[in-house]
Structure formats: C-alpha cells, structure tokens
Amino acid sequence: MQRTLEPELMEDEAQCLVYAKADFEEENQGFVDRFREYYPDLTEGHVLDLGCGPADIPIRFVRSLPGCRVTGVDASPAMIRLAEEAVRKAGLADRIMLRCERVQTLVLPEPADAAISNSLLHHLPNPLQFWHGLRKLLRPGASVLVMDLLRPESPEEAQAIVDCYAADEPAVLRRDFYHSLLAAFTEDEVAAQLAELNLSRLLIDVPDDRHWVVGGRLL
Ligand SMILES: C[S@@+](CC[C@H](N)C(=O)[O-])C[C@H]1O[C@@H](n2cnc3c(N)ncnc32)[C@H](O)[C@@H]1O
C-alpha cells in the first residue's frame, strides 16, 4: 500500500482535546522507560521533544529523570495551549519549555544533549527534513529515541489494527489513528531515510505489530 499523507499539524481544537484526554499511559510511559533503558547514563541535560503534542511525554520524562529539562516543540497553537496548561498543572514550568514552531525551521541557541519524538514523523511530507534537523539541533554523541507507527500492508489491515487497539476510543481518535497508519512509514523506508542521511549509528527496531523505534547516538 502506498503512503497517504494526512494533514501535517493537528490544529483543530476538538481534535486536540480528544487527543489530550486519551489514555496513552502505556505507550507514553513505555517510551520514557525505553529511553532510560537505552541511555542509563543520561541523567541530566537538555532534551528536545519534537512534536510534543499535549506534553504528556515531557511531563513523564522530567518526572522520571529529575536532572533533565525538556524543550517541547509543536507547531499547532491549539496543542501548545493544552501542553502549557498540563505543564502548569503539573508544576513543571521551570523544567519544561514549550515552543510553538515547526521542527523543520527550529533553531536553538545551543545544541541539545538528546532528542525524543513519538508519533511525529508520519505527519511530515518530507521525513528527510526531520532526520537532517537532528544533526543541526543536537551535539555530537547526543542520544536519540524516535518512535512512530508502521504502515500496514492494506487499508483493511489498518482498520483491523484500529479495531483491535482502539475499539472503545472516541470516533475522532479512531479516525485519526486510521489515517495515521496510512500516512506512516514502513521499516524499510525508515532504514532508507537513515542511510540516505548517513545516520548509520541510528538503528531501527520493530517492537510490536504497529510501531518502529529508532535509537542510537549521533556521530
Ligand atoms: C500524533 S501527535 C503526537 C504528540 C506526542 N508526541 C505524543 O506522543 O503524544 C503529533 C504532533 O506533531 C505535531 N506536528 C506535526 N507536524 C509538525 C511539525 N512540522 N513541527 C512541529 N510539530 C508538528 C502535531 O501538531 C501534533 O501535535
């Protein structure tokens, strides 16, 4: 099945609210736990979360790693408003900064020590800009953990995944999940993107039937 793009940003207020209210605890905490497992020596520093959405992952991240501060980046004003509210409620505004910007044009005063990103890449028309951006935004040796959906073989398979994992979720979330699966990349496509940009230290893994994960340190 060919990739079908979905809108790059999640800008609709209602769509963002449903996403922010959904229970992603297992996936998001699992992502943070995986980072700690991959990089047990990283206990402090500046971490970028690219496409941070409502900031559930940055909040879990700094709670888990109290020596780190996170800059969350999302170009959707509606999503950043929800992220700001969540960070304020969590009392973590001194350790989580939020920026409403596109990751492709982000500029930092200093390169960051690590980058995390969950479920962003499938939104981007040109994924190479994302991988290229990592080089620009991170210091040499920086830790990277990127996770996203795997594109299934067919629309029927995508629908079966939605029915299996999101049966009881609101219709908006089920619709977005389906379209995200159609817009996602295959394992071979992600491996080819890394090879094209010479990111040979970053390795791809497929931990389950609907996700890929890329991890490693930048040269
Ligand atoms: C599916 S959500 C994932 C949110 C969060 N990472 C999570 O796992 O809960 C993807 C987010 O990426 C944002 N996004 C899409 N394209 C972007 C871009 N070019 N620059 C910054 N944010 C972007 C969307 O607005 C949306 O909030």
The ligand as a MOL file (V3000), in Angstrom:
LIG
                    3D

  0  0  0     0  0            999 V3000
M  V30 BEGIN CTAB
M  V30 COUNTS 27 29 0 0 0
M  V30 BEGIN ATOM
M  V30 1 C 0.2730 12.4250 16.9260 0
M  V30 2 S 0.7950 13.8430 17.7520 0 CHG=1
M  V30 3 C 1.9980 13.1780 18.8640 0
M  V30 4 C 2.1350 14.0030 20.1160 0
M  V30 5 C 3.1000 13.4790 21.1670 0
M  V30 6 N 4.4360 13.3100 20.6610 0
M  V30 7 C 2.6010 12.1910 21.7660 0
M  V30 8 O 3.2240 11.1460 21.5580 0
M  V30 9 O 1.5950 12.2260 22.4820 0 CHG=-1
M  V30 10 C 1.8190 14.6740 16.5520 0
M  V30 11 C 2.0670 16.1210 16.8710 0
M  V30 12 O 3.0600 16.6280 15.9840 0
M  V30 13 C 2.7090 17.9520 15.6310 0
M  V30 14 N 3.3910 18.2950 14.3660 0
M  V30 15 C 3.1340 17.8200 13.1450 0
M  V30 16 N 3.9960 18.3280 12.2560 0
M  V30 17 C 4.8120 19.1590 12.9340 0
M  V30 18 C 5.9100 19.9730 12.5640 0
M  V30 19 N 6.3320 20.0570 11.3100 0
M  V30 20 N 6.5450 20.6860 13.5210 0
M  V30 21 C 6.1100 20.6310 14.8160 0
M  V30 22 N 5.0720 19.8750 15.2130 0
M  V30 23 C 4.4350 19.1380 14.2940 0
M  V30 24 C 1.1960 17.9180 15.5370 0
M  V30 25 O 0.6450 19.2140 15.6450 0
M  V30 26 C 0.8440 17.0080 16.7070 0
M  V30 27 O 0.6240 17.7360 17.8770 0
M  V30 END ATOM
M  V30 BEGIN BOND
M  V30 1 1 1 2
M  V30 2 1 2 3
M  V30 3 1 2 10
M  V30 4 1 3 4
M  V30 5 1 4 5
M  V30 6 1 5 6
M  V30 7 1 5 7
M  V30 8 2 7 8
M  V30 9 1 7 9
M  V30 10 1 10 11
M  V30 11 1 11 12
M  V30 12 1 11 26
M  V30 13 1 12 13
M  V30 14 1 13 14
M  V30 15 1 13 24
M  V30 16 1 14 15
M  V30 17 1 14 23
M  V30 18 2 15 16
M  V30 19 1 16 17
M  V30 20 1 17 18
M  V30 21 2 17 23
M  V30 22 1 18 19
M  V30 23 2 18 20
M  V30 24 1 20 21
M  V30 25 2 21 22
M  V30 26 1 22 23
M  V30 27 1 24 25
M  V30 28 1 24 26
M  V30 29 1 26 27
M  V30 END BOND
M  V30 END CTAB
M  END
